Amino acid sequence: MAKQINVGMVGYQFMGKAHSNAWYDTAKFFDLKAVPVMKAICGRTESGVRAMAQKWGWQSVETDYRKLVARDDIDLIDITTPNSSHKDIAVAAAKAGKHVACEKPLAMNVKEALEMVRAVKQAGVKHMVWHNYRRVPAVALAKQIIEEGRIGRIFHVRAVYLQDWIIDPKFPLAWRLRKEVAGSGAHGDLNAHIIDLSRYLVGEIDEVVGLKETFIKERPLQLSGAAISAGKASRKKGKVTVDDAALFLARFESGAVGSFEATRFAHGHKNDEQIEINGSKGSLVFNFERMNELQLFNASDPKHVQGFTLIKATDGCHPTWARTGPPVTSSATSTPS
């Protein structure tokens, strides 16, 4: 019988739901050395956190993260709260001997991040940031293709993360638009993902130069208790203190160069995370809005048949088949039983 690991999660809103689903399902798809147990969920509003626990199967609730991290029956703390609280929760968890898994962006600034790293290293606990896109089957396949040398020496990384959910100037001043809570805007929220993907696939970044812009400087204040997606706001306005868009150029330690763009002001793009990698032997393209697909260009193919090949990363020949079952496509056709 596999060992169990008791999870205590802090936060129960948008990302709390996503993480709850992951903790609930993961042992059903993967052969784990330690099976997660949804031991406790923590949130400041007792009625809300109790409703969340009941719906998703958490065994108990807390309304103070300090009580949660002090519990003897908790092994790992999962942090899904707004960015301004990450450091305090992570440091407290590490000092209590708990493993730490934290949402991105890791911290409000470099100083906080370094304090968090020191705490987990001194405590000797396991720690990670939830950069989940590394685990997408198509991204794992891209990593394999690069390591096999199939696209050769890498010259370019071209990455964008485009959304459009705050273009409306009437959208309220949610916490993600306030620096004192979020730390940054599109840069920390979206660029964080494509930076991580590029580091995972290509390597470390050596130099950067960039810019950021806030297009809508003021927004209606959010009504107390309203969810980000609810769109409820007052007539009073407050200042937007984070970036709406952030762009930068990069040079990698390998000598490759890259361009990165993150924005919440790109009409028609809901969760458009794309990365293109150009090498001496070919190119790779991944777009999360078509998450099970990978495009590969092989420059060694005869000229008359050259072109991007579409690879279904969940087809039976790939290792994810055993976990995911039949490949997910955009086709309306059914799969025979």
C-alpha positions in Angstrom: 0.0 0.0 0.0 1.3 3.4 -1.0 2.3 5.9 1.7 0.0 8.8 2.4 0.8 12.5 2.6 -1.7 14.7 4.4 -2.3 18.0 2.6 -3.4 21.3 4.2 -4.4 23.9 1.6 -4.6 27.6 2.3 -7.1 29.5 0.0 -10.4 28.3 -1.5 -11.3 30.6 -4.3 -10.4 30.3 -8.0 -7.0 28.5 -7.6 -8.2 26.6 -4.5 -10.8 24.9 -6.7 -8.2 24.0 -9.3 -5.9 22.6 -6.7 -8.7 20.7 -5.0 -9.6 19.0 -8.3 -5.9 18.1 -8.8 -5.5 16.6 -5.3 -8.8 14.7 -5.7 -7.8 13.2 -9.1 -4.1 12.8 -9.2 -3.8 9.3 -7.6 -6.4 8.1 -10.1 -4.2 8.9 -13.0 -0.7 8.4 -11.6 1.1 5.7 -9.7 2.3 7.7 -6.7 4.8 6.9 -4.0 2.7 9.0 -1.6 -1.0 9.3 -2.1 -2.4 12.8 -1.2 -5.1 13.0 1.5 -7.2 16.1 1.5 -6.9 16.6 5.3 -7.7 20.3 5.8 -8.5 23.5 4.0 -8.1 27.0 5.4 -9.8 30.3 4.6 -10.7 33.4 6.5 -14.4 33.2 6.0 -15.7 30.1 7.9 -19.0 29.7 6.0 -17.2 29.9 2.6 -14.4 27.5 3.5 -16.8 25.0 5.1 -18.9 25.0 1.9 -15.7 24.4 -0.1 -14.7 21.6 2.1 -18.1 19.9 1.8 -18.2 20.2 -1.9 -14.6 19.0 -2.7 -14.1 16.5 0.1 -11.7 18.2 2.5 -11.9 16.4 5.8 -11.6 19.5 8.1 -11.4 23.3 8.0 -9.3 26.0 9.7 -9.7 29.8 9.5 -6.2 30.7 10.6 -3.2 29.4 8.6 -1.1 29.4 11.8 -3.3 26.8 13.3 -3.1 24.7 10.1 0.7 24.7 9.9 0.9 23.8 13.6 -1.2 20.6 13.2 0.6 17.3 13.7 -1.6 15.6 11.1 -0.5 17.9 8.2 2.6 17.0 6.1 2.4 19.5 3.2 1.0 23.1 2.9 -0.4 24.1 -0.4 -0.6 27.9 -0.8 -3.2 29.2 -3.2 -3.8 32.6 -1.7 -3.2 36.1 -3.2 0.5 36.9 -3.6 0.9 39.2 -0.7 0.4 36.3 1.8 2.7 33.7 0.2 5.8 34.6 2.1 4.3 34.5 5.6 2.5 31.2 5.1 5.5 29.5 3.4 7.9 30.6 6.1 5.6 29.5 8.9 5.0 26.2 7.2 8.7 25.5 6.8 9.5 26.4 10.4 6.8 23.9 11.4 8.5 21.2 9.4 5.9 21.1 6.6 6.7 20.6 2.9 5.7 23.7 0.9 4.0 24.0 -2.5 3.3 27.6 -3.5 1.3 29.2 -6.3 3.1 31.6 -8.7 4.4 34.2 -8.6 6.3 32.9 -5.7 6.6 36.3 -3.9 6.0 40.0 -4.0 9.7 40.7 -4.7 13.1 39.2 -4.7 13.7 39.9 -1.0 10.6 37.9 0.0 11.5 35.1 -2.4 15.0 34.7 -0.9 13.5 34.7 2.6 11.2 31.8 1.6 14.1 29.9 0.0 16.2 30.3 3.1 13.4 29.1 5.3 12.7 25.9 3.4 16.4 25.1 3.0 17.1 25.6 6.7 14.1 23.4 7.6 15.2 20.7 5.1 11.6 20.4 3.7 10.6 19.7 0.1 9.4 22.8 -1.8 8.1 23.8 -5.2 6.3 26.5 -7.2 3.2 25.4 -9.1 4.4 26.0 -12.6 1.9 23.4 -13.9 2.5 23.9 -17.7 5.7 21.8 -17.5 3.4 18.8 -17.0 1.3 19.3 -20.1 2.0 16.2 -22.3 2.9 18.3 -25.4 5.4 20.3 -23.4 7.0 17.1 -22.0 7.2 15.9 -25.6 8.8 19.2 -26.7 11.4 18.7 -24.0 12.2 15.2 -25.2 12.5 16.4 -28.8 14.9 19.2 -27.8 17.1 16.8 -25.7 17.2 14.4 -28.6 18.8 17.1 -30.7 16.0 17.0 -33.3 15.9 20.8 -33.7 19.6 21.3 -33.2 21.2 24.4 -31.7 18.5 26.8 -30.5 18.6 30.3 -31.9 15.3 31.9 -30.9 12.6 31.6 -28.2 9.4 33.5 -29.0 6.8 33.4 -26.2 3.5 35.2 -25.6 0.7 34.9 -23.0 -2.4 36.7 -24.2 -5.7 37.3 -22.4 -8.5 39.8 -22.7 -10.4 39.7 -19.5 -9.8 43.3 -18.2 -10.1 45.3 -21.4 -13.5 46.7 -20.3 -12.7 49.9 -18.3 -15.7 49.2 -16.1 -14.1 46.0 -14.8 -13.5 46.5 -11.1 -10.3 47.1 -9.2 -9.8 43.4 -8.2 -6.9 42.4 -6.0 -4.9 41.3 -9.1 -4.8 45.0 -10.1 -3.4 46.3 -6.8 0.4 46.2 -6.3 0.1 45.9 -2.5 -1.7 42.5 -2.9 -0.5 41.2 -6.3 3.0 42.6 -6.5 2.8 42.9 -10.2 0.3 42.6 -13.0 0.6 40.7 -16.3 4.3 40.2 -15.7 4.0 38.2 -12.5 0.7 36.5 -13.5 1.4 35.6 -17.1 5.1 36.2 -18.0 5.9 34.0 -15.0 4.5 31.0 -16.9 6.3 31.6 -20.3 9.6 32.4 -18.5 9.3 29.1 -16.7 8.5 27.2 -19.9 11.5 28.7 -21.6 13.8 27.9 -18.7 12.5 24.3 -18.7 12.9 23.8 -22.4 15.9 26.0 -23.3 17.9 26.9 -20.1 18.6 29.9 -17.9 18.3 33.5 -18.9 21.4 35.7 -18.7 20.2 39.3 -19.6 16.9 41.1 -20.1 15.6 44.5 -21.2 12.0 45.4 -21.3 9.0 47.7 -20.7 5.6 47.6 -19.2 2.4 49.6 -19.6 -0.8 50.3 -17.7 -3.5 51.2 -20.2 -6.4 51.9 -17.8 -5.1 54.0 -14.9 -8.3 54.0 -12.8 -11.1 51.5 -12.3 -14.3 51.2 -10.2 -13.6 50.0 -6.7 -14.7 46.4 -6.1 -17.6 45.8 -3.8 -16.7 43.9 -0.7 -17.0 40.2 -1.0 -17.4 40.2 -4.8 -15.4 37.6 -6.7 -13.0 38.7 -9.4 -15.2 37.3 -12.1 -18.4 38.8 -10.7 -17.8 42.2 -12.2 -19.5 44.0 -9.3 -18.2 47.5 -8.5 -19.1 50.7 -6.9 -19.2 54.2 -8.5 -16.0 55.3 -6.8 -12.7 54.7 -8.5 -9.2 53.7 -7.4 -5.8 53.7 -9.0 -4.5 50.6 -10.9 -1.0 50.1 -9.6 0.2 47.1 -11.7 1.1 46.6 -15.3 -1.6 45.6 -17.9 1.1 44.5 -20.3 4.8 43.6 -20.0 7.3 42.9 -22.8 11.0 42.1 -22.7 13.9 40.8 -24.7 16.2 38.2 -23.3 19.6 36.5 -24.0 20.0 33.0 -22.7 23.2 31.6 -21.2 23.3 29.3 -24.2 23.5 32.3 -26.6 19.9 31.9 -27.8 17.8 35.1 -27.8 14.2 35.5 -26.8 11.2 37.8 -26.9 8.4 37.6 -24.2 5.0 39.4 -24.2 2.3 39.2 -21.6 -0.9 41.2 -21.7 -4.5 41.1 -20.5 -5.5 43.5 -23.4 -5.5 41.2 -26.4 -9.1 40.8 -27.7 -10.1 37.3 -28.7 -7.4 35.6 -26.6 -8.7 33.9 -23.5 -5.7 31.8 -22.3 -3.4 32.0 -25.3 0.0 30.8 -24.0 2.3 30.2 -26.9 6.0 29.4 -27.2 8.0 28.9 -30.5 11.5 27.6 -30.5 13.7 27.9 -33.6 16.8 25.8 -34.0 19.4 24.9 -36.6 17.6 21.7 -37.6 14.0 22.8 -37.1 11.3 24.5 -35.0 8.7 23.7 -32.3 5.5 25.5 -31.6 3.1 25.0 -28.6 -0.1 26.8 -27.9 -2.0 26.0 -24.7 -5.4 26.7 -26.3 -4.6 23.5 -28.3 -2.9 21.9 -25.3 -2.6 18.3 -26.7 -0.9 19.4 -29.9 2.7 20.2 -30.8 3.9 21.5 -34.2 7.3 20.3 -35.4 9.2 21.6 -38.5 12.1 19.3 -39.6 14.5 21.1 -41.9 16.1 17.8 -43.0 12.9 16.7 -44.8 13.0 16.9 -48.6 12.1 20.5 -49.7 9.0 19.4 -51.5 7.4 18.0 -48.3 8.7 20.5 -45.8 6.2 22.1 -43.5 5.0 22.0 -39.9 3.8 18.6 -38.8 1.0 18.4 -36.2 1.7 15.9 -33.5 -1.1 14.7 -31.2 0.8 14.4 -27.9 -1.8 12.1 -26.3 -1.8 9.5 -29.1 -1.2 5.9 -28.2 2.6 6.0 -29.0 3.2 8.6 -26.3 3.6 7.7 -22.6 0.6 9.8 -21.5 -1.8 7.5 -23.3 -2.0 5.1 -20.4 -3.0 7.9 -18.1 -5.3 10.0 -20.3 -7.0 7.4 -22.5 -8.1 8.3 -26.0 -6.6 11.5 -27.4 -8.7 14.6 -27.0 -9.3 16.4 -30.2 -11.5 19.2 -31.6 -13.3 16.7 -33.8 -17.0 16.0 -33.1 -16.6 12.4 -34.0 -17.1 9.8 -31.3 -14.6 7.1 -30.1 -15.8 3.5 -30.6 -16.2 1.6 -27.3 
